[in-house]
Amino acid sequence: MNIRLFMFRLVLCVSVTCAAAAQQISAPEPQTGTVIGTVIDVNDGTVPGANVVLQSSSLPEPKQVTTNDDGFFQITQLKAGISYHITISANGFADWISPEVTLRPGQYLELKGIRLRIAVAVTTVKALSTEEIARGQVEIEEKQRVLGFIPNFYVVYDHNAVPLTPKLKFRLALKTSKDPITILGSAFVAGIDQAAGTPDYEQGAKGYAQRFGANYANGLTDIMVGGAILPSILRQDPRYFYRGTGTTKSRIIYALRTPFVCKGDNGRWQPNYSGLGGYLASGAIANTYYPSSNRGPGLVFSATAIDIAADMANGVIQEFVLRKLTTSAKKQP
């Protein structure tokens, strides 16, 4: 064999081999994927500190992360074309398990609908005796007082609270209306009205008594109609359900919607027909005992607007201030 031909073939083989090796080395790595999500509870509050575990038969060991203060998590560097399952757990909640997830190269997947429900053990306790549990909750609420003396009966701090029976709705309304601080509050407002000369009753002791009676009657009709009668008929819960979780903005929005949205006895959020009906009924009935110069549609709608504004303000104060000042509230979960 000609030595030059041999050398040419040898160089050619080496060149081809090196080119193939170089091509193999320079081949790009396959793109990995990412999975993100936000964990919330049944009340739409975020769940910080939840444990997120991603598993696959192709992984040597599961990948694990924890949600941040906003309930957000992110798992990166996931190979494409592999089936994954994600399990999310948190104290007091039942585990949430995702359907099978398979990523495309470079995919950025956001998991939707991650909503943790109350643990089965808690739900089972509820189902044993709902009425007795509700009665126990009302007994706790009847001891709730701001600074130890101002009634704060219509707020629920227990996220596992059960609905009230009609009897308990009337019990809570009557206790509030008969409380000495409620009566003193009506007397105080009557004094302010007396000084302002509104409504158009006369001055003196008789005028003060009329203003006191009008103020107390307004509150009584509002709480009896909006807090007991309509909630019993429409199966709605008249209480404010303290949220306590989530961003400041989300909690403010939650509090401001109080006059318009309430929780039904079925546990679902719905239009607050009971509360709005109570406001309107209070203003309408006031037309029967207010001075003739103050009567008319304006009285009904102005009283309703004032009640709505007061309810919105109360919701914000309940969410951010009153729990710290309410007796027995700190002991509740």
C-alpha positions as CSV (number, residue, x, y, z in Angstrom):
1,M,0.0,0.0,0.0
2,N,1.2,3.5,-0.9
3,I,2.2,5.1,2.4
4,R,0.8,8.5,1.3
5,L,-2.6,6.9,0.6
6,F,-2.5,5.2,4.0
7,M,-1.7,8.5,5.8
8,F,-4.4,10.3,3.9
9,R,-7.0,7.7,5.0
10,L,-5.7,7.8,8.6
11,V,-6.0,11.6,8.7
12,L,-9.5,11.4,7.1
13,C,-10.7,8.9,9.8
14,V,-9.3,11.0,12.6
15,S,-10.9,14.1,11.2
16,V,-14.3,12.5,10.9
17,T,-14.1,11.1,14.4
18,C,-13.1,14.4,15.9
19,A,-15.8,16.3,14.0
20,A,-18.4,13.8,15.3
21,A,-17.1,14.2,18.8
22,A,-17.1,18.0,18.6
23,Q,-20.7,17.9,17.3
24,Q,-21.8,15.7,20.1
25,I,-20.1,17.9,22.7
26,S,-21.6,21.1,21.3
27,A,-25.1,19.7,21.2
28,P,-27.3,21.9,23.5
29,E,-28.6,20.5,26.8
30,P,-32.4,19.8,26.8
31,Q,-34.4,22.7,28.3
32,T,-35.8,22.1,31.7
33,G,-39.3,23.3,33.0
34,T,-40.6,25.1,36.0
35,V,-43.8,24.6,38.1
36,I,-45.3,27.5,40.2
37,G,-48.5,27.9,42.2
38,T,-50.3,29.7,45.0
39,V,-51.8,27.8,47.9
40,I,-55.1,29.2,49.4
41,D,-57.7,27.9,51.8
42,V,-61.5,27.6,51.4
43,N,-61.9,31.3,52.6
44,D,-59.5,32.4,49.8
45,G,-56.8,33.2,52.3
46,T,-53.2,32.3,51.4
47,V,-51.5,29.5,53.2
48,P,-47.8,30.3,54.1
49,G,-45.5,27.6,55.2
50,A,-47.3,24.8,53.3
51,N,-45.1,21.8,52.4
52,V,-44.9,21.2,48.6
53,V,-43.4,17.8,47.5
54,L,-42.9,16.9,43.8
55,Q,-42.5,13.2,43.1
56,S,-41.7,11.0,40.0
57,S,-40.5,7.5,39.4
58,S,-37.7,9.0,37.3
59,L,-36.3,11.1,40.2
60,P,-33.8,9.6,42.6
61,E,-35.6,11.5,45.5
62,P,-38.6,13.9,45.8
63,K,-38.1,17.6,45.4
64,Q,-39.5,19.7,48.3
65,V,-40.1,23.4,48.8
66,T,-42.2,25.5,51.2
67,T,-44.7,28.3,50.3
68,N,-43.7,31.9,51.2
69,D,-45.8,34.4,53.1
70,D,-48.1,34.9,50.1
71,G,-48.6,31.1,49.7
72,F,-46.4,31.1,46.6
73,F,-44.0,28.3,45.6
74,Q,-41.7,27.5,42.6
75,I,-40.0,24.3,41.6
76,T,-37.3,24.6,38.9
77,Q,-34.9,22.4,36.8
78,L,-37.5,19.8,35.9
79,K,-36.9,17.5,33.0
80,A,-39.4,17.5,30.2
81,G,-41.4,14.5,29.1
82,I,-41.5,13.0,32.6
83,S,-44.7,12.5,34.7
84,Y,-44.8,14.3,38.0
85,H,-47.2,14.4,40.9
86,I,-47.3,17.2,43.5
87,T,-48.6,16.8,47.0
88,I,-49.2,19.9,49.2
89,S,-49.8,19.6,53.0
90,A,-50.2,22.1,55.9
91,N,-51.2,21.9,59.5
92,G,-55.0,21.6,60.0
93,F,-55.7,21.0,56.3
94,A,-56.3,17.9,54.2
95,D,-53.5,17.1,51.7
96,W,-54.0,18.4,48.1
97,I,-52.7,16.1,45.3
98,S,-52.3,17.3,41.7
99,P,-53.2,15.4,38.7
100,E,-50.4,14.0,36.6
101,V,-48.2,16.8,35.2
102,T,-45.9,16.4,32.2
103,L,-43.8,19.3,31.1
104,R,-42.6,20.4,27.6
105,P,-39.1,21.6,27.2
106,G,-38.7,25.1,28.7
107,Q,-42.4,25.1,29.9
108,Y,-43.4,27.5,32.7
109,L,-46.5,25.8,34.2
110,E,-48.7,27.5,36.8
111,L,-50.9,25.0,38.8
112,K,-54.4,26.3,39.2
113,G,-57.1,25.6,41.9
114,I,-54.8,24.7,44.8
115,R,-57.4,25.1,47.6
116,L,-56.7,23.3,50.9
117,R,-59.8,22.1,52.8
118,I,-60.2,21.5,56.5
119,A,-58.8,18.2,57.7
120,V,-61.2,15.3,57.6
121,A,-60.8,14.8,61.4
122,V,-62.2,18.3,62.1
123,T,-65.1,17.8,59.6
124,T,-66.0,14.5,61.3
125,V,-66.3,16.2,64.6
126,K,-68.6,18.8,63.1
127,A,-70.9,16.2,61.7
128,L,-71.4,14.5,65.0
129,S,-73.5,17.2,66.6
130,T,-73.7,20.4,64.6
131,E,-76.3,22.1,66.8
132,E,-74.3,21.5,70.0
133,I,-71.1,22.8,68.4
134,A,-73.0,25.9,67.2
135,R,-74.4,26.4,70.8
136,G,-70.9,26.2,72.2
137,Q,-69.6,28.7,69.6
138,V,-72.3,31.2,70.5
139,E,-71.5,30.8,74.2
140,I,-67.9,31.8,73.4
141,E,-69.1,34.7,71.2
142,E,-71.4,36.0,74.0
143,K,-68.2,36.5,76.1
144,Q,-66.4,38.5,73.5
145,R,-66.1,42.2,74.7
146,V,-63.8,44.9,73.4
147,L,-61.8,46.2,76.4
148,G,-63.7,43.9,78.6
149,F,-67.1,45.7,78.4
150,I,-68.2,46.6,74.8
151,P,-70.2,43.8,73.2
152,N,-68.5,42.1,70.2
153,F,-70.8,39.2,69.8
154,Y,-71.2,39.2,66.0
155,V,-67.7,38.2,65.0
156,V,-66.4,34.7,64.4
157,Y,-62.7,33.9,65.0
158,D,-63.0,30.1,64.5
159,H,-62.4,29.3,60.8
160,N,-64.2,26.0,61.4
161,A,-67.4,27.6,62.7
162,V,-70.7,25.8,61.9
163,P,-73.9,27.7,60.9
164,L,-76.4,28.9,63.6
165,T,-79.8,27.5,64.1
166,P,-82.8,30.0,63.9
167,K,-83.0,29.8,67.7
168,L,-79.4,30.8,68.1
169,K,-79.8,33.7,65.7
170,F,-82.6,35.1,67.8
171,R,-80.7,34.4,71.0
172,L,-77.7,36.4,69.8
173,A,-79.9,39.3,68.5
174,L,-81.8,39.5,71.8
175,K,-78.7,39.4,73.9
176,T,-77.2,42.2,71.9
177,S,-80.3,44.4,72.0
178,K,-80.7,43.9,75.8
179,D,-77.1,44.5,76.7
180,P,-76.6,47.5,79.0
181,I,-73.8,48.9,76.8
182,T,-76.2,48.8,73.8
183,I,-78.8,50.8,75.8
184,L,-76.1,53.2,77.1
185,G,-74.9,53.7,73.5
186,S,-78.4,54.7,72.4
187,A,-78.6,57.1,75.3
188,F,-75.2,58.6,74.3
189,V,-76.3,59.1,70.7
190,A,-79.6,60.6,71.8
191,G,-77.6,63.2,73.8
192,I,-75.6,64.1,70.6
193,D,-78.9,64.3,68.6
194,Q,-80.4,66.5,71.4
195,A,-77.6,68.9,71.2
196,A,-77.8,69.0,67.4
197,G,-81.6,69.3,67.4
198,T,-82.1,66.3,65.1
199,P,-84.5,64.8,64.3
200,D,-87.1,67.5,64.8
201,Y,-88.4,66.5,68.2
202,E,-88.9,69.2,70.9
203,Q,-86.1,70.0,73.4
204,G,-86.1,69.2,77.1
205,A,-86.6,65.9,78.8
206,K,-89.5,64.8,76.6
207,G,-87.5,65.5,73.4
208,Y,-84.5,63.5,74.8
209,A,-86.7,60.6,75.7
210,Q,-88.1,60.6,72.1
211,R,-84.6,60.7,70.6
212,F,-83.5,57.9,72.9
213,G,-86.5,55.8,72.0
214,A,-86.0,56.5,68.2
215,N,-82.3,55.5,68.4
216,Y,-82.9,52.3,70.4
217,A,-85.8,51.4,68.1
218,N,-83.6,51.9,65.0
219,G,-81.0,49.5,66.4
220,L,-83.6,47.0,67.6
221,T,-85.4,46.7,64.2
222,D,-82.0,46.5,62.4
223,I,-80.6,43.7,64.5
224,M,-83.9,41.8,64.8
225,V,-84.8,41.9,61.1
226,G,-81.2,41.8,59.7
227,G,-79.7,39.6,62.4
228,A,-82.5,37.1,63.2
229,I,-85.7,37.2,61.2
230,L,-84.3,37.4,57.6
231,P,-81.2,35.2,58.3
232,S,-83.6,32.5,59.6
233,I,-85.9,32.7,56.6
234,L,-83.1,33.0,54.0
235,R,-80.7,30.7,55.8
236,Q,-77.9,33.2,56.0
237,D,-75.3,33.9,58.8
238,P,-75.4,37.4,60.2
239,R,-71.9,37.2,61.7
240,Y,-68.6,38.7,60.5
241,F,-66.1,35.9,59.8
242,Y,-62.7,37.2,60.7
243,R,-60.2,36.3,58.0
244,G,-56.8,37.3,59.5
245,T,-54.7,35.9,56.6
246,G,-53.6,37.2,53.2
247,T,-52.2,40.6,52.1
248,T,-53.4,43.9,53.7
249,K,-55.2,44.8,50.4
250,S,-57.0,41.5,50.2
251,R,-58.2,41.8,53.8
252,I,-59.4,45.3,53.3
253,I,-61.4,44.3,50.3
254,Y,-62.8,41.3,52.2
255,A,-63.9,43.6,55.1
256,L,-65.4,46.3,52.8
257,R,-67.7,43.8,51.1
258,T,-69.4,42.9,54.4
259,P,-72.6,44.8,53.8
260,F,-73.1,43.1,50.4
261,V,-71.8,39.5,50.9
262,C,-72.4,37.1,53.7
263,K,-71.9,33.4,54.3
264,G,-75.0,31.2,53.9
265,D,-75.9,28.3,56.2
266,N,-74.6,26.1,53.4
267,G,-71.1,27.5,53.9
268,R,-71.0,29.4,50.6
269,W,-70.7,33.1,50.1
270,Q,-73.8,34.8,48.7
271,P,-75.5,38.3,48.4
272,N,-76.3,39.7,51.8
273,Y,-80.0,40.1,51.4
274,S,-80.5,39.8,55.2
275,G,-78.2,42.6,56.1
276,L,-79.5,45.0,53.4
277,G,-83.1,44.0,54.3
278,G,-82.4,44.9,57.9
279,Y,-81.1,48.3,57.0
280,L,-84.1,49.1,54.7
281,A,-86.6,47.8,57.3
282,S,-85.0,49.9,60.0
283,G,-85.3,53.1,57.9
284,A,-88.9,52.2,56.7
285,I,-90.2,51.5,60.3
286,A,-88.5,54.8,61.5
287,N,-91.0,56.6,59.3
288,T,-93.8,55.6,61.7
289,Y,-92.3,57.3,64.7
290,Y,-90.0,60.1,63.4
291,P,-91.4,63.6,63.3
292,S,-93.5,64.2,60.2
293,S,-91.0,66.8,59.0
294,N,-88.3,64.1,58.8
295,R,-90.3,61.3,57.2
296,G,-90.2,60.2,53.6
297,P,-88.0,58.2,51.2
298,G,-85.0,60.3,52.1
299,L,-85.1,59.0,55.7
300,V,-85.1,55.4,54.5
301,F,-82.2,55.8,52.0
302,S,-80.1,58.0,54.2
303,A,-80.4,55.6,57.2
304,T,-79.6,52.7,54.9
305,A,-76.5,54.5,53.5
306,I,-75.3,55.3,57.0
307,D,-75.8,51.7,58.1
308,I,-73.8,50.4,55.1
309,A,-71.0,52.8,55.7
310,A,-70.9,51.9,59.4
311,D,-70.9,48.2,58.5
312,M,-67.9,48.6,56.1
313,A,-66.0,50.6,58.7
314,N,-66.8,48.0,61.3
315,G,-65.5,45.2,59.0
316,V,-62.1,47.0,58.6
317,I,-61.8,47.6,62.3
318,Q,-62.7,44.0,63.1
319,E,-60.1,42.7,60.7
320,F,-57.2,44.8,61.9
321,V,-57.9,46.2,65.4
322,L,-60.6,44.6,67.6
323,R,-59.2,41.1,67.9
324,K,-56.3,42.4,69.9
325,L,-58.7,44.2,72.2
326,T,-61.4,41.5,72.5
327,T,-61.5,39.3,75.6
328,S,-61.3,35.5,74.8
329,A,-60.5,36.2,71.2
330,K,-56.8,35.6,71.7
331,K,-57.5,32.2,73.0
332,Q,-59.3,31.1,69.8
333,P,-57.5,29.5,66.9
